Each structure stands twice: as structure tokens, then as C-alpha cells.
């Protein structure tokens, strides 16, 4: 495979990674996490289940999709080792993709084997869900950075002290994402048809802890994502690099769209299609942000 072919492969893998994550969200939203029982990786102890229950096929479809994904990632890592020399960023990112794919599978298995699915509302499930969200971000990010590295025609510069500070920006999205995972879990387990009653429940000391946690997400999203949107808009105005200016404008626009769509999702009581789209927006923002931070170090090649 050529470097040009690897670049296309990396982009396709990034798209597939996001699709696997979105299907996993559908498993949670549809309460299909126990669709294959408490056996893993087999479904009801079988390679191909005979059950007719819809949720079984939702969960089995995700496992099948994830299994294929695992083999693709292994091949992706092997190809990167063949094409790029030791120490090249694309090779490192491919290895990171492999590692986070394995941890993602282990976390998914933990949810099933420990029955942290469907109506389970324990603090332990919330903790594992947070880890799952962080790991899914790391997985998507590794694939995105592998693609970004494959687009470069020259090695990375050593980052300046100012550029090094930008590596902390993605953690704002990680925090927002974790609170979003808790909010999504809360809305699935404790849905409400009345926005005002739901708002009161968020501040009721007798409410379930997940209900009281879900208010953190819109708060952090508006403050954190709003601040980032302003930051990137300002960077676009002062940047003398065409690529970084373009990425900065993309980031600012995506963050504003994400905030507005999140508000709409809240006011419309989070229909399923909006939950899936909201997660897609979150990963898109995450990918573009990581690429922005990456390309700050690659200005000499543009």
C-alpha cells in the first residue's frame, strides 16, 4: 500500500470508527445492552444467535460490526508499520488506535458481563460510562490523528511554548463529553415530558443522583464550548496561515452549531434521532479540534 492509499484508508477507518460508536449509542438508547444475555463475545453463547427478539439483533449487530472493526484496526496498524519509519507520528497514531480499540472492547465487555446495561442506575455504571466516553474519544482521536499525519509531506516541527499550551484545549471537550454521557444515561433511565418539571428535578435533593448530574452538561457545554467558539473565532482573525485559519473557522462554527443543536435537543425532549446526531456532532468537533492542535505544529508544510 502506498502513502496515498494509507491516507484514504485512515479516513475510511475514521468514518467507520464513528459509525461503530453511534451504533453503540443506539444499543444504549434502545435498552438493548442485554440483547445477547450476559455472555461475551458470543451472543447467548452462540456465534450466530437464533433468537427473534429485536434487541438481540441490535446488540449482535454492534458486536459483529465491532468484531470486523477490530480486524481492520490490526491491519491498519500493520500497514502503518510497513509504510512509515519508527517514530513517525502516523505510526504512533496507528498503534494508539489499536490500543484504544482493545480497551474499548474490554469496557464494552465489562458493561455486559457486569450487567451495567438497560435499567441499571448504579454509580458504578455511571463511572464505567464515563470511562467508555473518554476511551471512545481517544479512539476516534487516534484515528483522526493518523489521518492528519498521513496528509503531511514533511516532518513535524518542535512546538513552541505557546503551541504546547494548546494541547490542553481538547480536555474541555472531554469534560463536556463525560457530562454528556451522564446526561444521556439519565435521560434514558429517567425521561421527562415536561421541561420545567425536569428542571426542578435536577435541583431536588431527593432526585436520583443521575438526574441531579444531568444539569452539568448544558452548563459546561454553554460555558466551555462557548468560550472555545470565541477563542477559535479570534484565532481565525489573527492567523496568517490559510490552513489554520480554515480550521479555526470550522471549529468556531461547529461549536456554535453544537450548542444550538444541544439546546434544541433539550427543548424537544431528546428524540432518538437528535441524540444520535448530537453524539455525531460531538465527535466531529473532537476530530476537528485535535486536527487543529496537530496542524499548529505542521505549519511549515503548508
Secondary structure, DSSP 8 states (H G I E B T S, - for coil): --HHHHHHHHHHHHHHHHHHHHHHHHHHHTT-TTTTTT-SSSBTTBSS-----HHHHHHHHHHHHHHHHHHHHHHHHHHHHHHS-TT-HHHHHHHHHHHHHHHHHHHHHHHHHTT--TT---HHHHHHHHHHHHHHHHHHHHHHHHHHHHT-SS------HHHHHGGGTHHHHHHHHHHHHHHHHHHHHS--S-HHHHHHHHT-TTS-HHHHHTHHHHHHIIIIIHHHHHHHHHHHHH---HHHHHHHHHHHHHHHHHHHHHHHHHHTT--HHHHHHHHHHHHHHHHHHHHHHHHHTTGGG-
